[in-house]
Amino acid sequence: MINNEIGKRIQKAREDAGLSQEELASLLGYTQSALSNYELGKRRLYLSNLEKIAKALNKPLTCFFGELHEVEPQHESKGKREETDDIVSEIIGLLPELLEEERSYLLGYIHWMIDRKK
């Protein structure tokens, strides 16, 4: 289901860029058939492939994720929650040291990690 939504977003970004499947596939070094399968959600799309597509289309990686799903809060014990809060605080504290593009890739990676658990 997630691959279908991402595929639709790839197709829209490609069309917005004025490229045919064949033209984009050629830029990426893919076959037209492989790109078609990505767009239709029939072929598993790895983060590295999506990064390559985003770069070719001059789009941030995050434009392919957006509001694909909502994460339900998980119930944790108080000790575990405090440990998690410390990790989250450290991550947030380090974010300003990253370039905007790096933060976008990080967000995409986080979405990818969550999606692969499903």
N, C-alpha and C positions, 0 to 999 in steps of 0.2 A: 504494500500500500504506500509506504513512504517512497519507494523507488518510482512509483507512478507519478506522485506529486513532483518529485525532483525532476523526473523526465519531462513533465509538462513545462516546468520552469526553464529547463535547458532549451526546449523547443521554442518557447516564447523569446528567450534571450537571443537565440540564433536568428529567429525571424526578425526581431527588432534590429539586429545587426545587418540585416539584408543578405544573409548567407543561406545557401541551400545546404541540405545535409551533406551532399557530396563535397561542397567547398569547405565546410567546417571539418569534415572527416579528413580531408586532404591536409588541412593545416595541422591537425592533431596527429597525423600518421595512423589514423584508424581507417577501417573500411566503412563505406556508407552504411552497410548492413549493421555493423557494430553500433554505430551512432544511432541508427534507427531503433535498435533494441534498447539502448539507454533511454531514449526519449519515450519509448512505449512502456518502460519499466519492466521489460522482459529479461534484462541482463543486469546482474548485480553491479552496482556502481561503487567502486572503492574511492576513498577520499583522494588518493593521488590522481585518479582519473578526473574527478570533479575539479580538483585544483587546476589541472591542465586545461580543462574546458573553460573554467572561469577566467583564466589568464588569456586564453585565445579570444574570448568574447569581451575582454576588458571589463569584467564584472567582479565585484567582491564575492567571495565564497558564500557569504551570508545570504545573498539574494536567492540562493537555491534552497535555503532552509526555512527562513521566516517562521511562520506560525504553523508548522506542520503537525505539531502535537502539543499537548499540555502535559507537563510532568506532575503527577500527583504527589503530594507531600508524603514522605515516609515516616513512620513512627520509629523513634529511636529512644534508647535509654538516655538519661540525663548526662552520664559520663561520655557516652559516644557522641552525643549532640555537641557537647563542649569541645571535644577533640575535632569534630567536623567544623565547628565554628572557627577554631584556630586555623585550620587549613584554609578555609574559605577566606578568612581575614588576611592570611599571608598572600594568597593568590591575588586578592583585590589590591593589596599593597604593592605588589610587583607589576601590576598592569600598566601604570604610567611609564614604566621603563621600556615598554614595547612600542613599536611603531603601530600606527592605526591598521595597516595591512596585516601585521602580525597578530593583532588582537582579533581581527576578522577571521583569520585562519584558526586561531585558538577557539573561537566560538563555534566555527564549523566543526572542528575536531570534537568538541564537547557534545554537540548534537549527534555526531556520528557515533560516539561512544555510547550515548543513551539509546540510540536507535538500534544498535547491534545487540543490545540486551533483550530486545523484544522478539 
